[in-house]
Amino acid sequence: MKKPTLQDVAAAAGVSYATADRVLNARGGVAEKSEARVREAIRRLGYVRDIHAANLSRRRVYAFRFLLPAGDHGFFARLRAALLAERPRRAADRIEIAFQEVPAFDAEALADALEALAPEDCDGLAVVAAESPRVAQALARLRAQGVPVVALVADAGPEARDFYVGVDNLGAGRTAGRLIRLAHGGGRRGLVLPILGTPAARDHRDRLEGLRQVLAEGPEPLAALPALEARDDPARMKALAREALRADPAPTAVYSMGAGNRGLIEALREAAPERRPMVALHELTPHSRKALAENLIDVVIDQKPAREIAAALDALKALADGRAIPAGLGAITPALHLKDNTPAAPSAREASGDLFA
């Protein structure tokens, strides 16, 4: 059956095509009765606007901006690579992608970047948010001025964004806890060391809470040491992990919920084999891939950055067009990588960072 056109809507409403077009695009200047007839015809005929065709006719270009944490951390490098890979793919839909780096865990720097943005700078914003009054206020201003906001990786909360794309971080922490409990089966006692970037990061805080929930379950809870704050810094991570692995008693499991894990891996490589704990960490990077192969770590929880970027762009496009976002678009189910199911390594060009030249 042929889809109804705007010409069909105009004929059914008894108005000109130009009048129907003015109603559809909310340009005003139409009598109330005529507007009501057009809207009734749209409802009765089941007319659905072809956004792509309309944008082509108007030669609209979408400008989407991403604010991402700076640094050489493997995960954010993969996130930037995925974003750059989407540029040529989205060009056919007239989408221009720009990204700006801000210092990781620096809420003031992020607020500065947000406050410098004006509504005419972009048609939508994706941001790895930080929790601070200034950041929340800056995001609220942009949204009030008509700029859709997508929170990426870490949820900024419904009051600060229009949509969230990423993993359920509480669930990710629970998953790590469940794996650690399985490694301590048979009533084996254990001591679990959590390492996070900073408790100020909502995603890290949620992962830590999920871990603690599972460790406390049942008649035989596992003990958790106080969480160490590595601030995603490999050197700091190495120093903290080295000291923890030399302690008595040493941890029987480590869960690293942030970045900087090459420092943890270096500390594990230096540790005596009998002191190496079961290790779960986040993101499949060249360092974690090699550590899996060497049996230095046991499992990697990967949140699929390429899928996050693609979903964020799809959500921004829907929000810019005023369309409903497909159900489940933003929910990223993390992958669990063991030594035996790790996918092939990326190309040398990707691993070297030449993609960012």
Beta strands, then each sheet from edge to edge (+ up, - down):
strand 1: 62-69
strand 2: 95-102
strand 3: 124-127
strand 4: 149-152
strand 5: 163-165
strand 6: 191-196
strand 7: 223-224
strand 8: 228-229
strand 9: 253-256
strand 10: 278-282
strand 11: 299-302
strand 12: 335-337
sheet 1: 2+ 1+ 3+ 4+ 5+
sheet 2: 7+ 6+ 8+
sheet 3: 7+ 6+ 9+ 10+ 11+ 12-
end
